[in-house]
Amino acid sequence: MKKIEAVIREEQLPLVRKALEDVGYPGITISQVRGHGRQKGVTQTWRGREFTVDLLNKAKLELIVSDADAQRIAQTIAENARTGAVGDGKIWISSIETIIRVRTGETGDVAI
């Protein structure tokens, strides 16, 4: 089993969710987060004054998937979150040792 975590632009979230529905996925958790990468935020102008926004609003997606589905789902997220501009986000995949469905006590792949 793998855990896919992705931090993407909030405005790309509807497109990514639709694409994930199309390819099928077992479940998803979405959180609103703030942060920045190498760009250290953006400079904006408002009423003639410049100011720096160093913590940008992002969406964080978390999915637990089977080993066989991990690359396909991560690729789907990447393709649909990509705008080509700095700040598109990151995706990372981690191994999951075990998973337990609380309601039934099932463990392993059947608990996904």
Secondary structure, 3 states (H helix, E strand, C coil): CEEEEEEEEHHHHHHHHHHHHHHCCCCCEEEEEEECCCCCCEEEEECCEEEEECCEEEEEEEEEECHHHHHHHHHHHHHHHCCCCCCCEEEEEEECCCCECCCCCCEHHHHC
